[in-house]
Structure formats: structure tokens, C-alpha cells
Amino acid sequence: MVDIRSEFIGIKSPNPFWLASAPPTDKAYNVVRAFKAGWGGVVWKTLGEDGPPLVNVNGPRYGVVHGPDRRVLGFNNIELITDRPLEVNLREIKQVKRDWPDRALVVSLMVPCEEQAWIDILARVEETEADGIELNFGCPHGMSERGMGSAVGQVPEYIEMVTRWCKMHTRMPVIVKLTPNITDIRFPALAAVNGNADAVSLINTINSITSVDLDLMTPEPTIDGKGSHGGFCGPAVKPIALNMVAEIARNPETSAIPISGIGGITTWRDAAEFMALGAGNVQVCTAAMTYGFKVVEDMIDGLKDWMEQSGYDRLDDFIGRAVPNVSDWQYLNLNYITKAKIDQDLCIKCGRCFIACEDTSHQAITETKGGERHFEVLDEECVGCNLCVTVCPVENCLTMEQMTSGVDPRTDEAINPEYANWTTHPNNPARIES
Amino acid sequence: MASDIKSSEIASGWLKAEEYAANFSDLHAPLSTHEAYVEADRCYFCYDAPCVTACPTGIDIPKFIRQIQTGNPLGSAKTIFEQNILGGMCARVCPTETLCEEVCVREEAEGKPVKIGQLQRYATDHYMRDHDQPFARAEPTSKKVAVVGAGPAGLSCAHRLASYGHEVVIFEAADKPGGLSEYGIAAYKTVDDFAQSEVGFVLSIGGISIEKGKKLGIDFSLDEIRARFDAVFLGLGMGSVNNLGLPGEKLSGVVDAVEYISDLRQADDLSALPVGRNVVVIGGGMTAVDAAVQSRLLGAENVTMVYRRGKDAMNASDYEQQLAQTRGVKIIFSAQPVQLIEGDAGNIGAVEFEYTSQDNGKLAGTGETFMLDADMVFKAIGQHFVGDGTDAIALKAGRIEVDENRRSNLEDVWAGGDCIAGGEDLTVAAVEDGKVAAEAINQYLKSERG
């Protein structure tokens, strides 16, 4: 029997699907709806210092990138952290945690880089009996101008310092949320490790302008003729997030720290991919903001069905399973030879493979055969690049087939079954003798 | 089937006013902008796309669809008009299911081609709503060309010649220009007087004048215009509807389908147009379908199309057949009329048919007959070409013989559209003929000395 109960840094939830700190977790009303819909946990939208509440813009907060049929591929936002009074948030958090003891409830925090500010807020959050805290070092807009959010997350020393304060002043587990708006994610992750963080979560949103209104000559979203960059999220950011998760998971200095995966997770498959690359659980936002909380139902069902079909009983059985297969380019097997192959029965003769290869790659696909429109791969030209597979509109019509014996007609060299990589390649001036 | 022949029931006003309006409204509602984006996105932007090859005018279909998708509908329309200045009408009347959409790779992939015709309409509608035709006219040459017939072939030819700076005079026998677009196409395919709007659009290039009510062979002769003009293009269309060659053909209620469709298209008040309770349409082409469907839409109770061969041989496409059937037209295949039977006082009352079978490609009656009650019988078994009354122009199989440039046996006379041999009887083919002929005429005029 498949069991998807999750325990992440000691925080239990009935499934690994948490809602990320964002508008869907801003208040009890939404969070209770989320729990009723089946979400395993939430990270409550970021709380700030006590005092007059923040104000948001009163114009559009979101800019969108649409795919076909207005499918949301990604959007950005310029919303700040919670604009509700601290007292109200804390009261609701306490009540919700009391009413939903089996769900994870983590509180996101962002206060100035002063130890006392953190001491004050930590004491108040502890009173709510929330399961943990997440340090918002990721928010890339608005708050960063005030020296918080990604302004902290971009300076590893600050990350380490604030994390250390939090670990010193609270018994609650500490998750450090990282910004992707940096050059190498391993450095902020290492800072979190050095500050004794219990986990990192990533990615926060990416600095972005989603589009330009060509009539107004303004970036979107536009507020009274001006726009500022926002944080981009949704399916479009998933590849960037996956890589950053993998980088932390396979780096010896950071590989031990638990990861909460975030970034465009829309389906159970996305979640499974993040977890295969080392995420202990996942956080979701854009999918819920696009489709409502009900999307969690198939995340749960789909994950269970896939685990059952794959023979995984528990989440730990597959978490991190893909990490050993993430490699540096220099270790990829240069003796692995593949050729594209077109299934003529499935081919609808659109010619996209041909023109992509002809115009932009290796001239390895025929245009005609015997005067007829006919697309076929020329093995003597095919480098196995996969571009034709990428652009083919028909599922499984074009596939990459490995050559395991004989001679590669492109190079006239015999297929070598032995593994060999760039580090020992004769063309590599820095090769190591094998 | 025995039939006691009833008195003729031809009447008008079978329906309520709103029913006429609904029945003769646009066959396909135009795509909304969002629908157009979604549909445009289905196009795979094929390399050397089969749809382009299948289009008689060679419109760059992937390009115009991509231009819709990128939010450039005006550019999209220009791409269409470059190859087909009557792209608006063709978007409405082309049998796309046997042309571009039949070879769409989406048809091969999933049996659902991209709706190329409707996307073409989206782009051309968008453009024509508030733009004149997009091409600049070259500096006027001193050359004059006569175009006979203001149908699709003639208009296409005239437009391209005008774009090269030549002066064009169109001679049109009817009161209005447009040819079959105006008089021949089913009303629900070209609503809101589109044919006339399109003529205005074409003429907006300048340098084209139309002389209406001028019929070749009656009001002027070919020799006269050959003498007055540097070149001549004949877009005469078909002159006359074929007769059944059966007794009773003169009975009242036996009607030429082409003429009836023309009357319908010109009617100000459809409720005043008489139609029978029982209508029989003899024929299997687009004209037969148009007559049958429109009879139903006018309120005829029983409309039966009878075609002498099998379903596959029918000129009307599967799509057109389905259109007829879903509008309540019954189609009987493999039966030919043997006699038209008088009802009361010189009116048609019934038609007797005999089933047919094919023997080595030859059609033969089986001897088994049946009767259909009929208050009206539409003849729609094809048309034939009527020339200028002289034998100066060489014919082939009864129509004008032309070379690949649409040039006739006379050095200065070109022809196109339904009147030429090998013609496809399609608006889009006529447009291509006019375009090809105009290019050839332009070359001829440029090379002509003096």
C-alpha cells in the first residue's frame, strides 16, 4: 500500500504538497479552504515587523505570459508581504493550527537585519504553536529596496547571520528560502548550512518584466504609466528551479540539507521530478492561483498511482533517486551514439524536422524520396542532437535510437561499447591519461 | 410508388419573417479573435506546406495563419490578397474540404484540419472592414485592356492589370458586377451584400471602369473590342443551363436552378419568393445542393435531390452533401428522370425516375421506376458555354481552348474561369486564371512595340 505521508525536518503532513508563502496563504479563510481541499501544509504568507501594516499598489499586481488558448505559462507579481496587522495574522495562525493539527503550518518571516527585530518576531510566532518558520530571503521586488527579501538572499554573509540568530532564538525548525536572482545557488545554500538552517526552500520568484505595452511604452504590469520588475513564477520557471535544486543536492557541502522544492510545480509529475532531484517535499503556488485549490486532488492521486506503478511504497523510496545521475558535462559518455529515427507510419509530413535540421543544424533529413515528399534521417549526417524530436508535433514519431554495434556512418568509426568521457579524450589538451 | 397527382402547391411566405432571417444568415459565424488565435495556433507552420500546393491561387497559408497568431491580422490579409484579391469571397465559398483542408497534416494526424477557410475569412474581414485594397498602382501606361465579364476571373485579371498601370474596361452583361459571386452562390455563404462590397474593394485600386448591361455578341463584338483595346480577357462564365431533354420540360414549375438561385440572391423580400411544397432537384453538383438547401430554407416541406450516379461520383463534396442532409434534404443516388408528368393545368405534378446501374462505366437504367410528387422541379445537371456567336475563338470540348498562360488561339485574347476548357468550376480557380492571364498580358503589353 502506497503511503505518501511526509515528514520534513520533523514536520508531519498527510502529503508532501504544501502551499508556498503567497496570496493563497495570506489569511485563515484561504488556508482553511486549502486544508479542506486536501493540501498537506501551508507556509503562511510572510509576516513583517509589528507596526502600521504595509500598503500594496492599488493597480495591477500581476503580469502574465500566455501560451496557446491563454494557458498561463507564467506570471509575475509586485505584491509585498502581508498587508494585514501582525496581531490578526498571529491570532489566525494559532486558531488554524489548533483546528488542523495534522497539517503542516509554517510561518514565513521577513524583518530588518537587526537581531532584536528577529528576537521579537520569533517570540510572537512561537506562541502560535506553528510547526516552523521560513525566512523569506527571496522576495525580489519592493521589500528588497528596503534591505530585506532578496537583498539579504543575495549576500551569503547576511543569510548565515540571520539564520544563526533564528536558530539561537527559537526552538522552531528554520527553513531558509533562497532567491534565484544570484549567479551560483550553491553559495547562498552553503551560507544557510553554515548558519545551521534545518532546510532550504527554493526557488523564490525571478526578477522579470513579462511584457511591454507597445502603445503605452510601459512594462507590464503597469501602474499609472510606470512599471517595476516583478517576481516571475509558474510552469515557465520549473527548469531553472529543477537545476538549482539539483545543484544543492549534488554539491558535497550542501547535499545533507533538506530541500523544499518550489518553482512551477503544476502536476504530480512536476512534484515527483523535484523530489527525484532531492526535494523532501514541494511547495506550490501558481497552479493553485490559476486553477484553485482542487488541483491538489490529482497531485495526490497521480503521485500515488505513479508510485504504485513504479513500486515505491514511501516517499523516501524515490526522494533523491535521480541525484546521482546529475553529472558534469565532462563526465558524459562520448561513446554513446544515437541516431534519430522517423516512424513513417506516424509521420504526418509536416516537414518541421526537415526544415529545422536543414536551416539550423546538420542537413541530416531528406526532403523527398523518388520525387515524393518524404522525411528520413540520413545516419551519415545525423549527430544525434535531438532537435528534430524536439520540434516534431507527433508523439513518438521521432525517437532517438542508440547504436550498440557496427560503425557510425557519420564518423566511419566502430561503435565502442566502453565508457569514455572528455577528461580522457585525445582532443582534450588537459586530458588525464587513462 | 404510386402517386395520385395533387394540384400544384407553389406559394411564398411559408415561414415567419424571423425564420427567413435565421435561415439565410451566415452559414458559419465568423471566428472571434480568441477563436482565431486558438485555431491559428493549431497550424504547424509546415515546411513547403501541402495546403499551399492544394490552393489553386497558391496563397502562403502557413504565413497568413502565423500572422494571425502573432497579432498581425492586417499583414495576414495582405499575404492572402497578394495571391488572391478575392480572398474574402474564396474564404466563404471555397470547398476547402477538397482543397487546402483536405491535405492539411492535421487531417492526416487527427482527422481535424486547421480551419483554413475560416481563418482566411477572419483575416480578410478584419482588413476589409475599414481598408481599401492594399496595392499601389504603378504609373499609368498607355495600354488599354478589355475584360469581358465582371465575375471572379474578370475582376482578378482587371485588378492585377490595373496594378501594373494599364487601363481596364470591364464589359458586364448583367446589371451588377460580381458574376456568380453575386448571382450564383448560396445566399447563406455570402451575406450582407458581400459580393458588391468586394467588387468595390477590388476597384479601389483605380484604373478600372465597368460598363454594365453590355453582352458580348449582342451589344458589341469581339472584333470591335480587339480593335479598340491592346488586349482582351474573356471571363464569360457559362451561358446556359443544360436541358433534361425530356417531355414535359416546358411545364410550369420546371425551373432552371441557376436562374432560381439568381432570383433568390436578388430578392429584396425572401418571403415573396415562391417555392413548392414538394421540390425535386435533378443533379449532383454544388448548384443542385444550393437549390435544394435554399428551397428547404424557404419553407419547402419535401425536398429531394436525385442524382443519376453513386455518392462517390457526386460533384458536391461530402461536406456539401451533409449540409444538404442536415438541412432536411433527401438525397437519392443512382436514379435518372424518365418523364415529367403534368399535374393540373400545365403545371408539373410529379417526376418519374428510373434506377440506374453502372456497367463498365456506362450508365444504364435498371427498368425499376418510382415517382416523386413535385410542385417544382429544379434542373441542375450542368451548364454549357455559349460563345460570342462567331467561330473566331477555338473551342475544346465546348469551351474556350487556352494554353498554360490562359491565352486563346488569338494572339491578343486570353480567357479564364468557367468558360475555358479544363476549368474546375471554382471561384478560386477563376481567380487564378485571371491572375495568370494578367501576368501574361502584362508581359505581352510590355514587349509589344509601338
Interface residues (C-beta under 8 A of the other chain):
Chain A: P68 D69 R70 I348 K349 C350 G351 R352 F354 I355 E367 R373 P393 V394
Chain B: H34 Y37 V38 D41 Y44 F45 C46 Y47 D48 A49 P50 V105 R106 E108 A109
